[in-house]
Amino acid sequence: MKIYDDKHIKNVVFVGAHNSGKTTLAETMLFEAGFINRRGTVEARNTVSDYHEIEHEKGNSVFATPLHTEWRNYKINIIDTPGLDDFIGEVISSIKVADTVVTVLNGQYGVEVGTEIIWNYIDKFHKPTLFVINQIDHPNLNYEESFKTIKGLVGNNAVKIQYPLRVDGAQCIIDVLKMKMYKFSAEGGKPEKLEIPDNQKELAENLHNELVEKAAENDEELMELYFEKGSLNEDELRKGIKAGMLNHDLFPIFCVSALGDMGTGRLMGFIDNVAPAAGDLNAEQSVEGKEIPAKKEGSPILFVFKTVHQPNLGKLTFFKVMSGEVKINDKLTNPRNGETETFNQLFIMDGKERNPVNRLNVGDIGATLKLKHTETNDSLVAEGIDLAIKPIQYPQPRVRRAVFAVNTKDEEKLSESLRKIHGQDPTVVISFSNETRELIISCQGELHLATIDWTLKNIYGVEARFEKPKISFRETIQRSSAANYRHKKQSGGSGQFAQVNMKIEPWIEGMGEPEGFNIRGKEEVDLPWDGKLVFYNCIVGGVIDQRYLPSIMKGILEVMEKGPLTGSFIRDVRVMVYDGKMHPVDSNDISFKIAGAHAFREAFLNANPKLLEPTMELIVTVPEEMVGNVMTELQTRRSIIQGIDSSKKYQVLKCIAPESELFGFSTELRSLTKGRATYKSEFSAYQPVPPNVQKGLVQEGAYT
């Protein structure tokens, strides 16, 4: 297979809403370039990119799939991505390694919810972007409205390169860069190149002049030429368009019919001649803040953007060569763990097809098998290179479930399978709650969770069930209380005896020392579950020997690990042990531990105990016209709205919400806003539970 240099490699990622036609467009480009003999379809489940069994079952893309084609002595690496935001991790990883983002729109609808969500990440990465309005031959095409929605998304820097036209019943495309009309037969394919019709010349000239002005704005030299000549030739135009794309200030718009095989050749030509290559982009940044220029002469540095575990094949690792070149048998080091990996095989991937190569140059995308110590988001560098590519920051999960193996014998297998799924998709977060004794899986949405369930069952052979996670409540007190407890046990020989008198109070940061006690010692315990226990030795006259005080505190801590109200952790209490009794023979450590525990439990229940719940800081970004419904939903979930800010066409709601009330919020928000709202959350603080809610939880006697 031919190896291309960095000047002749273009990496594009196809993004867009569900059903915009990304997979069909990729298939048609491969067909046009002669890489496949016949075009598959999503419906027939025979496209190159949607080859996974789950994609055939669901009827849509689930994974980002690398492909490649060659067009006029250029290699175009294509990554076809899912259109549903449940799989946003696949999209973000692909944008990271792309040189140009191709945003595909369904010409009937223009910019949809999925497009808006993805655009936020494109804008964040500041990647060169072009738009493709698809389905221009569809009877319900609304090209002008689609163009308006693009301008609404990116502003006035959206500029038409092409627009569709019907001439004598034939589908045509007017190209205002080339100033030609392409006329297609009903079967599509190679068009007839014609002059622009007289009735379209004025419009085409106006659009051409607009394109010239936009191109000139991005280069001082071109601007001078424009003022001097009043126009720019095609080569000068290409230079200006490329500069504008690199500045993220110009967004070319093309039109195609992916299904009808119309316009794809011209699109590939533009990608070849104008779209930036890896060496044109700003240098990659390392974790250490160093620049990593895309140069062939540099040391080999790779970035891993995707990992797939295939049952019969093993671990398949996808990477982009960020610097230098990589060859078979090269040994590279993973800076994250210091492990060295050997590249025994190198491939260019086309869906499930592996095409072996001996080396890959800077800017290229490839894959290898059976790397043992490397996962998605890792870097691989030459020995002696002390840096790592700045990793991708993935969005926070929106859905949490407790996950259990249906067959308890599969628990270890379940954990290992979930570890592999996380390695493949970092937006899947796996954790274990020591408090609730649950394995927790967090992901992007219900469809994402369903895909994980399918993968566990069909790939790893594990039946799992998913449940609402238990909430980690806390218990504390609201007033002071005193108690004493005498532990006495006689069963022949040495018995057990201890009496402990104590007073407990709520502990608050910065409060003064307790009054009315002769304080002999003080110990502050930072509790593993947050909060404090402050323990005072106020014993006078030696009524309790000093050596028994640690046992009393141990008994108190055991109660604090399983509070009397709901079995939750207790926090923020101070205890003054001020009196008691002991026996010269029968007193021992276990006796004082038991007495301390019972005295503390009794005092706690008499100190107006209060249940605390974890609350989350919630930031919801919602279209202006949908704010009312979302606020109503938040209030039904006991949320407190703390502020509202504006951001372009959106309102940003900032609120505090109980974690227990957020179960199912992601699904409800999507339903209320037709998927146009997003949110993120992070832990805020523990807050008191309302009395009516606390009553119900205490009656249950355990976590909810």
N, C-alpha and C positions, 0 to 999 in steps of 0.2 A: 504494500500500500504506500502511496506517495506521501512523503513527509514534507510539509510546508514550512517556510520560514515565518517569523513573527509578523512580517509585513503583509503576508498573504493568508492570515488566519483571522476570521471574524467570528466572535462569539455572541450569539443573540439568544435571548430568552423570550419565549412567547408567554405573555400574561394576558389575563382578561377574565371577564365574568363567565360563569357557567353557560355552556352552549353558545359561546361566541364564535367557535369554529377553529380554535387553536390547533387541535389534533388534525383536523382535516387540512388545514393550511400547511402544516408540516409534511403531511403525507403527499400533498400535491407538489410541494417543492422538491421532494425526493424523486417524484415521478417525472417532473419537468426536466430535472438534471440527469435522468436516465439511471438513477441508482436503484429504482425498482421498476419492474415491467408492467405492473398493474396497480392501480390505487385501491387500497382497502378502505373500508368505512367503519365508523364507530358502531353502526347498527349491525354490521356483519361480524364485528369483533375480530377484524383481521388487519388493523392498522399496525404500523411498525412501533409506534410509541405506546399505545394502550395494550400492552401484552400481558399484564398480570391477570391472574384468574379473578381477583376481586374486582378489577376494572371491567372485565367482561360481565361479571355478575351484577355490578351496580350500574353499568352503562355510562360511566363517566371517569375522567382521570382522577386517580388517587395519589399517584407518585409523579414527581418530576422525572422526565425521561430524556437523557442525552441522545442525540442523533447527529449525523453530519451529512453534508452534501458538498458537491464541488460545482462551481459555476464560474466559467471563464477564468480559469487558473487561480481561483480563490477557493479556500476551504471555509465553509460556513458551518460552525458548530451550532446546533439548535438544541435548546432545552425546552421541551414542551411541559408546561406546568398545569396543575389542577386549577379549576376556576372557583372552587368553593373555599371560603375562608377558614373552614375547619382544618384545611391542609396548608395553612399559610406558611408553616415552617419550610415546606418544600419550595414554595415560591421565593421566600426571602433568601434561602441558601442559593438558589439559582440566580437571583438578581446580583448577589454578591460577586459571582464569578463571570457574569456577562459583561460584555463591552457595550452592548446596545440593548435596550429593552424595546421589544415590539409589542405594543398594546393593541390587542385585537378586539374590535367592537362588532356586535351584531348590528347590522345596518338598520334593522327594524326598530331598535331601542336606544342605540347610542350608548352613552356612559351609564352603566348600571351600578347597583350597589357594590358588586364585587370589584368593579373597576375603581370605584372611589376608595375602597379599602386598600387595594393594591397600590394605588397611586401614592398614598401616604408613605409607603415604604420606598417606592421609586424616588420620590422627592427627598426622602431622608438620605438615601445612598447617592443622590445627585447624579444619577446615571443618564447618559444620552438616551433619548426616547423618541420613537416615532409611533404614529398611530396608523392602524390599518382598519378601514371600514369594510367589513365583510358582507357578503350576500347582496352585492349590488344588482344581481339579476333576480332578486326575490320580488314578487309583486307588491309586497308591503314595505319595500325599501323606503326609508325616510332619510335621505342623505343629508339634506340641509339641517334638519333637526339634530341629527347625529353630530354634525359639525358644530352646531351651537353648544351641544352638551360638552364637547371637547374644550371649546373656548371657556365654558363655565368652569371647567376643571383646571385648566392650565393658564388661562388668560389669553391676551391678544397675541401671544407668541406662537399660537397654533396657526400654521400656514399650509394652505392647500398646495400639494404637488400635483394632485390629480383630482378629477371629479368624473362621475359616471354620466353617460348619455345614451339614449336609445336613438338609433338612426335607421329608419326603414325596417324596424322590427329587430335589428341586430344590436347586441350589447357592445357599447364602445366605452373607451376611457380616454378623456382628454388629459394629456400630460403637459403641464405648463412649465416644467423644467426643460424638457426636450422640445416643447411646442409642436407636438405631433398628436394625432389621434390614432389609437389602437382599436381596430375593429375585429371582433371575435366571431367565429362561427358558433353554431349551437353547441358543438362538442368542445368548445374552448381550445386550449393549446396555443400554438404560436399564432399571434394576431397578424392582421394585415396593417402595415404602417402607412397612414394616410395624412394628407394635409388637414388642418383644422377647418371645418365647414365655415362658410362666410358668416352664418348666423351665430357662430360661437366665437368669432375672432376677437370681438371687442371684450367680451368677458374673459377670454383666455389671456389677452394682452394685459388687462387690468390685474389679473391674478399673477401673471408673470412679473409685472412691475412691482407688485407687493412683495413677491418672493425675492426680487433683486434688492429691494430696500432692506428687507429683514436680513438677508445674507451679508450685505455691506455693513450693517450696523455692528457686526461681530468681529471686524478686522479693520484696523486703521488704514492699512495699505489698500484694501478693497474699497474703503470709503472714499479715499482720494481718487482712485480709478473711477468710481461711480460718479463723483462730481465732475471729473475731467471728461469722461466719455458719455455720461448719461445712462449707461447700461453696463452690464457685465456679460462676458461670454460664458459658455457652459462650464468650462474648467474653473473659472473664477467663482461662478455660482456654487459649484460643488465645494470649493474651499471655504466659502463663507457659510454654507449650510453646515458643514462639518464643525467649523469653529462655534457656530451657534448651538449645535447639539452638545458640544463639549462644555460650553458655558451654562448649559441647561436653560438657554434663553430662546431656543427655536425648536419647534416640535412639528416636523413634516407629517403631512397626512396623505396616505395612499388609499386606494380602493381596489378591492379584489372580489372575485367569487372563488373561494377556495373549493367549493364543491363543483363549480362549473369550470374550474381550471382556467380562470381568466385573471391576468395581471400578476401572476406569481413570478414569472420570469423577469419582468421589469422590477419587481420588488427585490429579487435577488441581485439584480444588477446594481441597484442603489446601495444595497448592503455592501457589495464588493467595492464599489467606487467611492462611496461617500461615508458610510457608517464608520465610526472610529474603531481602531484595533486596540489591543491591550496596551501597546506602547504609546498610544495617543492620550491615554487617561492619566489622571494624577497618580503619582506613585502610591502603591499600597503602604499603609501604616503598620508598623509593628507595635506590639504591646508596649515596648520600651520607648515608643515615640520616634523611631527611626523610619526613614523613607526607604522603600524597597522598589527601585525602578525596574520596569519590565525590560531587561536587557539580556541578550543571548550570552554575552561575555560574563555575566554574573554567576555566582555560585548557585547551584540548584536549590530552589525553595519552592515547596508545593503547599497548596491549601486544600484540605479535604472538605468538600461541600456536601457529600452524600455517602451514605453507607447502606448496603442492602445485605441482609442475611438470607441466602437462598438454600433451602434444605439439601439439595443434591449437589450444590456447587461450593457452598461455604460463604465466606465473607467477601463481598465485592466492594471495593473502595474507589470512589470517584474523586478526582482531584483536578485542579488547574495548576499548570506550571507558571508560577509567578516570576521566576527568575531562572536564568541558565537553561539547562536541558536535563532531562532524566533519561537514563539508558537502562537496558536490562542488566541485572546483577549489581546495579548501584545500591549502596547502603546509605540510608538517610536516618537521621535521628529525630525523634519526637521530643521537642523541648518540654512538653507538659510532664512527661514521666522519665525522660532520659533514655528510653528504650530505642534500640537500633532495629530498623526494618530493612529487609532485603527485597528488592524488586525482581522476583524471579520471572515475572511475566508483565507485559504491558499490552493494553488493548485500546483501540478506539471503539466506542460502543454505539451501536445502532439498535436501540430497543434491547431485545434479548440477545442480539447477535454480537459476538466478540470478534473483532478483527485484530489479529496480533500485529504489533509493530516492534521495532528494535529500540526506538527512541522517540521522545516527544520534545519539541522545542518550546521556548518561553511563549506564553500566550495560548498554548494548546490545552485541550481538555482530554483526559484519558481515564483509564481505570486499571486496577490491578487486583489480584486475588490474594486472600489469606494473609493480610497484615494482622499481626496478633495483638498489637498494643496501640492501635490507632483508631479513633472514632471521628464522627462528623464534627467539624469545627476545629480539628487539630491542624497543626503545621508539621511539615517534615523538611528538615534542612540538612545541608552537608555538615560533616564533622567539623567542629571548630567554629561553626556559626552560632552565635549566642543571641538569637532572636526568634520571635514567633509572630505570625500574621495576627493582627488584631481580630479577635473572634467576633462572630455575629452575636448580637444581643437579640435573643428571640422574645416574642411577646409572652406575657404571663399567661398561665393556664386560666381557663374560665369555668371549667367543670371539674369537680372533685368527686371521686367515689371510693368507697372501701371495696377492695377486691379480694375474693376468696376463691380457692380452688374447690370445685364441687366435690372432688375426691381428695380427701385430706392427704392421701399419699402423694399427690401432685404438688404440694405446697412449695417444695424446693424447686421443682421444675417450673412452676409458675413464676417464682422470683427470678430465676435465670432467664426465662423467656421475656419477662418484662424488662430486664436489664438490656437484652439485645434490642428490644423495641426502642428503648430510650437511646441506645447507641445509634440506631438508625434514624430516629426522629427526636431531636433534643427538646421539642415542644411537649413531648410526653415526659412528665416528671414523676418519679417514683420515690416514695418516702415511707418510713415506718414510724407510726406513733407509739412510742413507749407508754404513753399515758392511756390510750384507748386500746392498745394492743391490736391495731389494725394496719394492714398494708394499704397505703393510699395511692391511687393513681390520679393524676391531674392532667387534663388535656384541653383541647381548644373548643370542643362542642360535642353534641350528642352523636353526630355523624362520625366524628373522629373516634369517639368511644366505640361506636359500632364496628368501625374498621379494626380497631385494636382487638375487640372481641373475636372478630372473624379471623384475624391473624393468629391469635392464641389457639383457636380451635383447629384451623385448617393447616397452618404452617408448623405449629409447635405441638399440636395434639393435646392441648390443655383446655378442659371445660372450666370456665370461670363464671362466677356470679358477681354482680356489682350492686352495692347497697349504699344508702345514704350514710355518710360518715358520721360517727359520733362527734359531738362538740366538746372541746376541752374547757369545761367550766372551771371556775375557781370559787372557793369559799373563804369568807372572812367574817369579821365581827364589827358591830357598830357601837358597842358600849362596853364598859368594864364589867367584870364579873369575878366572883371569888368562889372557890370550891376546895374541899378537902376530901381525901380518900384514904381509907385505911385498908391495906391489904394484909390479910392474916390467913395463914393456912398451916394446919398441923396434921401430919400424917405419920407420926412415929419418928423418933430421932429428931434431927434438926428440922425446924419448920420454916415458914416464910413470914416475915413481918416487915411492914413499912407503912408510914403515914406521911402524906405530903399535903401541905397547905399552899395554895397558890392563888394569885390574882392575875387575870389577863386583861389586856387593853388593846384597842386598835393601834397599830404602829403606823405613824405618818412620818415621812422624811422631814428631818429638821426639828422634830418635837423635843421638848425638854425632858430631863430625866424624871422618873416617877417620884412623887412626893410621899413622905411618910414612911419611907423604908431606909433601913441602914444597908446601903449597897456595898457588898463585899467583893463583888466581881461581876463582870459583864461580858457576854459573848454574842457577837452578831453573826448570824448564819445567812449567807446569800443562797437562797433556795434554788435548786436546779431548774425549777419550773417558774422562776422569777418571784420577786417579792422577798420578804425577810422574816426571819424569826430572831427576835432579840431576847436573850435569856439573861435574867439577873439572879445572882446569888445574894439573897437578903437574909440568910440564916445567921442568927445570933445565938450565942450561948452553947454552940455545939450540939444542938438538938438533932441535927443530921450531919453525919460525917461528910467532909468535903469530897471523899472519894466516891460517894454515891450520886453526886450532882450530875456527872456525865450520863449516868444511867437514867436519871429523871428526864434529862433532855432527849435522850434516845427514845424514850417512851413517847414524849411529846411529838417528836419528828415522825414516828411511825403512824400516829393518829393524823398528822398533817398530810401524809401521803394518801390517806383515804378518809376524806372528811365525813362527818356524821350526816350531812344533808343529802348528798347525792353520790358520795364516794369520790368526789373531785379533790384536787389538791387544795390545801389551805395555805393562805399567804398573809403577810403583813399583820403579824400578831407579836406583842411582847408579853413576856411571862415573868412574874416576880415570885420566886419560891421563897417564902418568908418564915415558914414554920413546919413542924412535923415531929415525928417520933421514930426511934429505931430501937432495936433489941440487940443486946450484946452478943447473942448467940444466933437468933433466927434471921436477922437482917442480912441481906446480900444484894448484889447488883440486880438480879432478876426481880426481886421484890420491889425495889424502888423504880425500876422500869415500868412494872405493871401499875404501881400506885400513881406514878407520874402520868401515865397514859389515861387512866380512868379519871383522875382529877382534871386533866386538861379537857377531856371530852365533855365532862359535866359542866365545867366553866364555859366552854364554847357554846353549848346549847342554851345557856342562860344569858348569853351576851348579845342577844338579838342578832343571830347569825344572818349573813347576807350572801346570796349567790351572785357571782360575777360572771359575765359572759364576754367572750372575745368579740370586739367590734372591728370593722374594717373601714379604712378610708377608701371611699368609692369615688371614682371619677368617671362619669358617663358623658360621652360625646354623642349628641343627638341632633338631627336636623331641627331647625327652628320650629317648623310646623308640627312637630311631634312632641314637643316638650311637655305639654299638658298631660298627655296620656302616660308618659314616662314618670313624671312627678307623682301622679296618682298611684302608679304601681309601686314606686319607692316608698311612699307613705304607708301603703298597706303592709309593707315589710318592716315597719318600725324604724324607717330611716329618718335621719334629721338632715334636711338640706341646709348646708352652711354657706353656700354661695353659688352664683351663676355668672360665668364669663362667656364672652362671645369669641368665636374663632371662625372667620370667614362665614360660611353658610350654616354653621353649627353653634349650638349652645353647649357649654361644658358645665355640667352639674357636679358640684363637689358636696359630698355628704358622708355621714357616718352611719353605717348599717351593721346590725348584729350579724355575725357570721351564720348563725342558725337560720336566719331568714333569707339567706342568699341561695339556698338550694333551689335549683330550677330557674334562677333569675336569668341566666344566659339564654335559655330557650324562650322564656316569656318576653325578654327584651327583643329578641330576633323577631318574634311573632308580632309584637306591637309596632315595630318600626320597619317591617319587611326587610330586616337584615341591615338597615342603614346605620344603626347606632352601634357603638362599641363601648367597652368599659374596661377599666383595669382597677385592681384593688390590692391593698396591702394592709397588713395588720396595723391597727391603730392603738388600742388599749383595751384593758378589761374594764367594763362598766357594769354598774348594778343592774340586775334583772328586775323588771317590773314585778310588783308583788303577786299579781294574778298568774304571771308566767312562772314565777318561782314556786308558787303553790303546786302547780301541776307537775313541775320537775321533781319536787320533793316527794310528791305522791308516787311518782314512778320509781324514785329511789335510786336512780342510776343515770348514766348518760343518755341523752336523747339523740 
